[in-house]
Amino acid sequence: MEDGDSIVFDASTTALYVARHLKEHEGGWHQLTVVTNSIRIALELAGQTGITVLMLGGRVRWEALSVVGPLGDGVFRRINVQKAFVGAVGLTIESGLSDAMEEEAQIKRSMVAAAREVYAVVDHTKWGRVASATFCRTDRLSGVFTDTDAPSDMLASLQEMGIRVEQVAR
């Protein structure tokens, strides 16, 4: 990420961990815009020097502390987004990224459609699983951030497709 970027985070717990790392950026930020439907991420980054937080409108889902619905969808037709970081309930080569809740998947579809680059942030427990609502085809991914327990055959398949794969220690 670079200063001047507009990035999107969904309401997943893995996106929250990525957002927390923004605060540790060497030299800080001068002009970074974060768009999110996550109340947790908004609270985490609110007040950070150089970071502007835009919160989507809509209905609050207390289970995930997220905001969903058509009020938030419309924002993505009006803004430019460089990178989207999204978590998922499942990731397969055939189906892509999926979520168990259609309302969450719809917001994520809008995030993916608005972004120039899309990065999945999923741990090893999500690989090989398909949930009911697909929101991002595999070929739309720019990269995947995962842990070292992710299945090596699926990682290799993604790399063969030209998708960047980064593994981090748990």
Disulfide bonds with the S-S distance in Angstrom:
none
